[in-house]
Every structure is written in structure tokens, then in C-alpha cells.
Amino acid sequence: MLDVIFYVIFLGQIFLLSYYYPWKTYERIAYILEHCPPSQYPKLYPNTNYIDPTIPVRGLVKTFKTINVITILIGVGAIFLAAINGYKPEGHGEETLIGLYAMVQFIPMIFIEIKTYQQNKLMRELSKSGVRKAQLQARNLFDYISPIAVAAALIMFCLVILFELYIANFEFRMDQKFITIVGVGTVMQFFFGFTIYWAIYGKKQDPHLSYEDQKKVGSIATSSAVYTSIGMSVFIIVNSAVKEFNLSYLDPVIMSLYFQALAFFGVGVIFRKFKVEDVNFEVYKKEVNNNI
């Protein structure tokens, strides 16, 4: 029965990370290409090396789709081979392969993020000579996310430490496992904190983005960091419990669910909170003076 559950969950990972969210990303780009042509929204296409500025975007989409198709084929092929060989989850290290495959699945999204960063950088360079106005308004963490969510992230990390101490019978044994979990966990908490700080107070990546949309972007980055922190803490506790109580055969299932949760609270929050139809694209028109 566990093998069937694993196959269903792993298929869910393939669907979510290599089809559903990539398709949502493609739909966003297609919407922009259809509704915001370069002739009317020149600031949205800073690359002037092409007669048709949409060419690099369409090339990006083609590469993005190709990588995802290859990733889907790899995943489906792995399931087929596992099924015909009668594979059943045993927790003998195969969860590592699940994790490696998930990282491969994230490559197209990382590719898109890199290209977006490069485009935003080019936008900033081209907009330096323009007259810019700043909309001054106090920015506070809890304007972007609920204090309950922040408290939950901190409490969950404290529970990680307490659970590790519980496993060690509350003896402060500075063994490799404890140091690794607490040390890496602490570093990640600081990383999440820096991500939130940069999202709220850092340089705006898109120089033309309206204040309202900028706040949405900050809220998404903040929510993603906080909920990812919570998810990471839950995963650490569950993973430690599995090993402590000799339930390693659950590791492949847990690993797959973990990466799906990362996608849901990471990439997924963009599609839930920042719908492309609601973006103020008027700021990308040539005649518009932006309020930043």
C-alpha cells in the first residue's frame, strides 16, 4: 500500500513542479506578450538589440518549456522503471534521489528568475537618466505579514531545538547531528531574515513598478520566507522523528511532500497573491511618469 501512496505523491511532485507552476508561469508571460506589445509598452522590453524586442522573451519561453518537458520525461521514466522492478519505499537512501530530482525541477524557475533579474537590471540602467519621484511611506514588517505568522516561524524553530534536546534526553551533547541541525537552522533563519529585510527596505528591482505592486512583491517575498521557515522546521522535526523511531521507510514520501510544500509556499504564493491581470502595466508606457 505504501508503494502506491509513494507513486501517487511522486506523480504529484512531477505535476506540481514540472507542469502546473511552469504552465502558470508560461501563462503570465503569454498574457504580457499579448496585452502589452512593445509599441505601447516600450519600458517593459529594455533589450533594444532586436528589431522585435519580444524575440528574446519568446526564446526564453521556448527554453523554459523544453527543460520542463525533459524533466517530466525523466520523472515519468523513473516511475515506470521503479514500477516494473517492483520498487517499494524502504528508506535506504532513495530519498536523496527524490531531493536531487526536485532540485532539477527547480532549475527552470531559477532560470526564469535569473533572466528576470537581468531584465530588471537593464531597466534600472536605462531609467537612471529619467526623473524619478519617490513615494515616501513608513514600511513596517507587519504591514507585509501577520505577526502571528512571524511568531509561528520563531516558535517552530524553538521547537526544533527542543525536539533535538528531547531526543538527546535533554543532555547538551554537542554531537555532529545536533550542531548541524541547529547550526544550519540558525544560519537559514538569518538568511530568511535578510531576505525579508531586503524585500521591505532594499533597492526596488523593477524601477517602473507602481507603489501598490511593489508592496505586493514585498509581501510575497516576506510571506514566502516566513512560511518556508515554518516548513523547514516542520520537516526537520518530522525527519528526526522518523529516524528516531525507525520509520525510515517513510523518508521518500516525506521528502517528496516537503519539496511540494516548498513550491506551494514559494512559487505558488506568487500566483495566488500577484495575479498578472491585476498588475498596473500603465507604468511601462512611454508617456507615463512613474511614481516610485
C-alpha positions in Angstrom: 0.0 0.0 0.0 2.9 2.4 0.8 4.3 1.9 -2.6 1.1 3.1 -4.2 0.9 6.1 -1.9 4.5 6.9 -2.9 3.8 6.7 -6.6 0.8 8.9 -6.3 2.7 11.5 -4.2 5.7 11.4 -6.6 3.4 11.9 -9.5 2.0 14.9 -7.6 5.6 16.3 -7.4 6.1 15.9 -11.1 2.8 17.5 -11.9 3.2 20.4 -9.4 6.8 21.3 -10.0 7.3 20.5 -13.7 3.8 21.1 -15.2 1.4 23.2 -13.1 3.6 26.0 -11.8 5.6 26.2 -15.1 2.4 26.4 -17.0 1.2 29.2 -14.8 4.5 30.9 -15.4 4.1 30.5 -19.2 0.5 31.9 -19.0 1.8 35.0 -17.2 4.4 35.6 -19.9 1.9 34.9 -22.7 -0.6 37.4 -21.1 2.1 40.1 -21.1 3.1 39.4 -24.7 -0.5 39.5 -25.8 -1.7 42.5 -23.8 1.5 44.6 -23.6 3.1 45.0 -27.1 6.5 46.8 -27.3 5.0 49.6 -29.4 2.7 50.6 -26.5 4.8 49.4 -23.5 8.4 50.1 -24.5 9.7 50.2 -20.9 8.7 46.5 -20.5 11.2 45.5 -23.2 14.6 47.1 -22.3 16.5 44.9 -24.7 16.9 47.1 -27.8 19.3 44.7 -29.7 16.4 43.2 -31.6 14.0 44.7 -34.2 11.3 42.8 -32.4 12.0 43.1 -28.6 9.8 40.1 -27.9 12.2 37.7 -29.6 14.4 37.1 -26.5 11.3 36.6 -24.4 9.9 34.0 -26.8 13.3 32.3 -26.9 13.3 32.3 -23.1 9.8 30.7 -23.1 10.9 28.0 -25.5 13.9 27.1 -23.4 11.8 27.1 -20.3 9.2 24.8 -21.8 11.8 22.4 -23.2 13.6 22.0 -19.9 10.3 21.2 -18.1 9.3 18.7 -20.7 12.7 16.9 -20.3 12.2 17.0 -16.5 8.7 15.5 -16.8 10.0 12.7 -19.0 12.8 11.9 -16.5 10.3 11.7 -13.7 7.8 9.6 -15.5 10.6 7.3 -16.8 11.8 6.9 -13.2 8.3 5.9 -12.0 8.0 3.4 -14.9 11.3 1.8 -14.1 10.5 1.7 -10.4 7.1 0.1 -11.0 8.3 -2.6 -13.4 11.0 -3.5 -10.9 8.6 -3.7 -8.0 10.1 -0.8 -6.0 8.8 -0.2 -2.6 9.9 2.7 -0.3 12.4 1.4 2.2 14.4 4.5 3.2 17.8 3.2 2.1 18.9 6.5 0.7 16.5 6.7 -2.2 15.0 9.9 -0.6 18.3 11.6 -1.7 17.4 10.8 -5.3 13.9 12.4 -4.7 15.6 15.5 -3.4 18.1 15.7 -6.3 15.2 15.3 -8.8 13.3 18.1 -7.1 16.3 20.4 -7.4 16.5 19.6 -11.1 12.8 20.5 -11.3 13.5 23.9 -9.7 16.1 24.7 -12.4 13.7 26.2 -14.9 12.2 28.5 -12.3 15.7 29.6 -11.2 16.5 30.2 -14.9 13.4 32.5 -15.2 14.4 34.3 -12.0 17.9 34.9 -13.4 16.6 36.3 -16.7 14.1 38.5 -14.8 16.9 39.9 -12.6 18.9 40.6 -15.8 16.0 42.4 -17.4 15.3 44.4 -14.2 19.0 45.4 -14.1 18.8 46.6 -17.7 15.6 48.6 -16.8 17.4 50.3 -13.9 20.3 51.2 -16.1 18.1 52.7 -18.8 16.0 54.6 -16.3 18.9 56.3 -14.5 18.6 59.4 -16.7 14.9 59.8 -16.1 13.2 62.0 -13.5 12.1 59.8 -10.6 9.8 60.5 -7.8 9.7 58.6 -4.5 6.5 57.8 -2.6 7.5 58.2 1.0 5.7 55.9 3.3 6.8 54.1 6.5 7.5 50.5 5.9 7.0 48.0 8.8 7.3 44.2 8.8 3.7 43.7 10.0 2.5 45.8 7.0 3.6 42.8 4.9 2.7 39.8 7.0 0.8 38.9 10.1 2.7 38.9 13.4 1.1 35.5 14.1 2.9 34.0 11.1 6.2 35.6 12.3 5.7 34.3 15.8 4.8 30.8 14.4 8.1 30.7 12.5 10.1 31.6 15.6 8.2 29.2 17.8 8.7 26.3 15.3 12.4 26.9 15.2 12.5 26.8 19.0 10.5 23.5 18.8 13.2 22.1 16.5 15.8 22.8 19.2 13.6 21.4 22.0 12.8 18.3 20.0 16.5 17.6 19.3 17.2 18.1 23.0 14.3 15.7 23.8 15.9 13.0 21.5 19.1 13.5 23.4 17.3 13.2 26.8 17.9 16.9 27.3 21.6 16.3 27.6 23.7 19.0 25.9 25.7 16.7 23.8 27.4 18.7 21.1 27.5 15.9 18.6 27.6 16.4 14.9 23.9 15.9 14.3 22.9 18.5 16.9 25.4 21.0 15.7 24.5 20.5 12.1 20.7 20.9 12.6 20.9 23.8 15.0 23.8 25.5 13.2 22.4 25.2 9.7 18.9 26.0 11.0 20.2 29.2 12.7 22.0 30.3 9.5 18.8 29.7 7.5 16.8 31.8 9.9 19.3 34.7 9.5 19.0 34.2 5.7 15.2 34.4 5.8 15.5 37.5 8.0 17.9 39.1 5.5 15.5 38.2 2.6 12.6 39.9 4.4 14.7 43.0 5.2 15.8 43.3 1.6 12.3 42.8 0.3 11.0 45.6 2.5 13.9 48.1 2.6 16.2 47.0 -0.2 16.5 48.5 -3.7 13.5 48.1 -5.9 14.4 45.5 -8.6 11.9 46.9 -11.2 12.3 50.7 -11.4 8.9 51.2 -13.0 6.8 49.1 -10.7 4.0 51.1 -9.0 4.0 51.5 -5.3 1.0 49.2 -4.8 2.6 46.4 -6.9 5.9 47.0 -5.2 4.2 46.4 -1.8 2.6 43.2 -3.2 6.1 41.9 -4.3 7.4 42.7 -0.8 4.5 40.9 0.8 5.1 37.9 -1.4 8.8 37.7 -0.6 8.1 38.1 3.1 5.4 35.5 3.2 7.5 33.1 1.2 10.4 33.5 3.6 8.3 33.1 6.7 6.3 30.1 5.6 9.4 28.4 4.1 11.0 28.8 7.5 8.0 27.1 9.2 8.0 24.3 6.6 11.7 23.8 7.1 11.3 23.5 10.9 8.4 21.0 10.4 10.5 19.0 8.0 13.4 18.8 10.4 11.2 17.7 13.3 9.5 15.0 11.2 12.7 13.8 9.7 14.3 13.5 13.1 11.3 11.7 14.4 11.3 9.2 11.5 15.0 8.4 12.2 14.5 8.2 16.0 11.5 5.8 15.8 12.9 3.7 12.9 10.4 4.8 10.3 12.9 5.4 7.6 10.7 3.7 5.0 8.6 6.9 5.1 11.6 9.1 4.1 10.9 9.1 0.3 7.3 10.1 0.8 8.2 12.8 3.3 10.9 14.2 1.1 8.6 14.4 -1.9 5.9 16.1 0.2 8.5 18.6 1.6 9.5 19.8 -1.8 5.9 20.1 -2.9 5.3 22.2 0.2 8.3 24.4 -0.7 6.9 25.0 -4.1 3.4 25.7 -2.8 4.6 28.3 -0.3 7.3 29.6 -2.5 6.4 29.8 -6.2 2.7 29.2 -5.5 2.3 32.3 -3.4 3.1 34.5 -6.5 0.2 33.1 -8.5 -2.2 33.4 -5.5 -1.3 36.9 -4.4 0.1 38.6 -7.5 -2.2 37.9 -10.4 -0.8 39.2 -13.7 -4.2 40.7 -14.6 -4.0 43.0 -11.6 -0.6 44.4 -12.3 -0.5 48.1 -13.2 1.2 47.9 -16.6 0.4 51.6 -17.4 3.8 52.5 -15.8 5.5 50.8 -18.7 4.1 53.1 -21.3 6.4 55.6 -22.8 4.4 58.7 -21.9 3.9 57.7 -18.3 5.8 59.4 -15.5 6.3 56.8 -12.8 5.6 57.3 -9.1 8.1 55.2 -7.3 
